[in-house]
Amino acid sequence: MKLVIFIIFSVTSILAQTNHLSFSLLKNETIFANNTGDNYNKLLLSDNSSHHNYSIINLTGQAVVGSALAVGFSILPLYADFVNSWSGHSSDVSQTSFAVLVISSYLFGAATGVYSIAKSQNSKLSYWGTVGYSAIGGGASIIIASALSLKYKTLPGAGGVIIFLCPIISSMLYASLISDWPQQNTNLSYSKKIFTLNDLYNSTNIFNIELIHLNL
C-alpha cells in the first residue's frame, strides 16, 4: 500500500512538472535537440517578439555610402550624356535614354550603398527589395521636383537636397522597418534524470524509513 501511495505521489509530481513545461512552450516556437548519450536535453526557443534596430554607426554608414555610390554610379552615364551632347549628334531619343540611364544608375547606387552596410547587421536583408524601395523613393523625388517646378522657377536648395536624398531615405526605411530580420533563439538547457527500478527501490526504502520515524 505504501508503495502504491509513493508511486501515485511520484507520477502526480512528474505530470505537474510536465504540464508546467508544456504551458511555457505554448508561448514560443520550440525546437528540441536531444542527446540521449549523455542524458542531456537542449531547448531552442524562437524569440519572435524581439525588436531589431541598427546602430547609429550603421545608419550613418548607410546614408554616407548610399549617397556616395548613388553619385558614383551616375557619373559614367552623365559623362556619356555630356559627350553625346557635345558631339552634336544627340537627339530627343538619345537624351531621353541617357536621362533614364542616369536615374536608374543613381537608384541602383543608392540601394547598393544602403544594402552593403545594412547587410552586416541584417543577414536576411533583400537586395532587390532595397532596390525596389529606392525606386519608390525615386518616384517620390520626381513628384516633389514636379511640384516645386510649378511653384518656383529656380529649384530651392532644400528642395534639391530632399530630391537627392529620397531614394536613399526610402532604402533605409525599407532596411530598418519593412525587411525581414533573422529570428533570435534563446538557448535553455536542462538535465533529465532517467528513473530506474533501482531508484524506485531506494526511494521506497527511504519512504519506509520516514514512516518508521513518524511512528516513533
N, C-alpha and C positions, 0 to 999 in steps of 0.2 A: 504493500500500500504506500509506504514511504517512497519507494522507487517511482511509483506512478505519479505521485504528487510532484516529485522532483522533475520528472520528465515533462509534465504539464507546465510547470513553472518555467523550465528552460525553453520549451517551444514558444510559450507566450512571450518571453523576453526577446527571442530571436525574431518573431513575427512583428513585434512592436518596432524593433530597430529597422527591419526591412521596410515597413510601411513608412517610417520617417524618411528613409533614404529615397524611396520612390516618390514621395511628395516633393522632395528637393529637386529631383531630376526632372519633374514636370515643368519646372521653371526654366530649364536650359535644354539646349540641344546637346545630348550627351553621346560621347563615343567611348566605348570600353576597350581597353587594351589589356588582356590578361596574360600573365606569365605564370603558368602552373608549376614550373620547375622550382622556383624559389617561393612559391605561395605568396605572390605579390600582385596586387591589382592597381591599375592606374586609370584615373578618370580625366578625360579632356572635356571641359565644359566650354562651349562656344559662347562667348560674350558678344551678343549682337547689339547690345544697348550702349556700348561704349562710344564716346564721341571722339572723332578724329579731327585734328587740327594741324595745319602746317606751322612750323616755327617761323618767327619773324624773319630770320635769316633766309629761310627757304622762299618765303613770299617775296622778299626783296630781290632775291635771285631770279625768281620767275619774271618780275617786272623788268629788271635790267636786261637779262639775257633775251627775254621775249622782244623787247624794244630793239636791242642790238641786231638780232637775227632778222627781224622784220625789215629793218633798213638794209641790212646786208644782202638779203635775198632779192630785194627790189633794185639794187644798184645796177646789176647787169642788164636787166630789161630796160631800165631808164637810159642807160648808156646806149643800148641798141636803138632805142627810140630816138635819142638825140642824133645819132649817126644817120639814121634813116631820114630824119627831117632835114639835116644839114646837107644831105646828098641832093636834095631837090627832087627826089623820086617818090616822095611819100604821097599817099592817097588817104582818102577817108577810111578805107578798109584797113590799111596798114596801121594808121593811127589808132583806130578802134582796137585792133588786135594787140598792139603794144600796150594800150591802156589796160586791157583785160589781163594781159600777162603781168604787168606791173602790180596790179591789185592782187592777183592770185598769188604772186610771189611774196608780197607783203603779208598776206593772210597765212600762208604756209610758214613763213619765217616766224611770225608771232606765235603760232601754235607749236612749232618745233622748239622754240626757246622755252616756252612755258612748260611743255611736256618734259624736256630734258632735265629740268630742275625738279619739277614736282614728282617725277617718277622715282626719285631717290627716297621719298617718304611714302609713296603710294604705288606699290608694285602692280596693282590692278588698273591703274590709270590707262584709259584707251587713247591711243594717238589720234585715231580718226574721229573719236568723239571730241577731242580737243580741237581738231581742225574744223569740225562742224560748227562748234560754238565760236571759233574765230571768224568763220564765215558769217554767222549771225551778227557778231559784232561789226563786221564789215558792212552788212546791210544797215545796221543802225548808224554807222558813220555816213553812209550815203544819204540816209533820210535826214540826219542832222545838217549835213552840208547843203542839201536842197532847201531845207527850211531857212538856214542862215542866208543863203544866196538870195532869197526872196526879200529879206529884210535889210541886208547890208550889201553895199557894192563891193566893199573890201572885207574879206573874211577876218573876224576878230581873232586876236591871238589865243584867247581862252578857248574859242570855238575850234581853232585848229588843233590845239592840244587834245581836246576831247575827241575829235575825229581821229587823231593819230592813235589815241590810247584805247578806243573802243574795242578793237579786235583782241588786244592784249588783256584788257579787263574781263571781257567775255570768256576768254580761255581760262583765266584764273578763277572766275566764278564757277565754271564747269568743274575744274580740277578740285576745288575746295568744297563745293556744296552739292554737286549733282552726281559726280562719278562714284563708282563703287570703290569701297575700301576692303582690304583683306580682313577676314574675321580674326579676332584675337582670342586665343584659347587660354583658359585658366587651368593650370595643372594641379590636381588634387590627388594625393596618394594616400593609401591606407593599406594595412596588412590584414589579411583574413586568416583567422585561426580555423584549421580543419579539425573537427572533433572526431575522436576515435572511440571505440568501445573501452579502451583503457582509460581515456579521460572520463568517460561516463562512470566507470567503476570507481575511479579515485574520487570523483565528485560525490558519488553515493556514500562512500566511506566517510568523507568529510561531513556530509549531511547527517549521517548516523551519529557521528561523534558530537555534533552540535546538539542533537536531540538528547543524547545522554547527559550533556552538560545542563540542558534545561531541566531534565528530570531530577538531576542532583540539586 
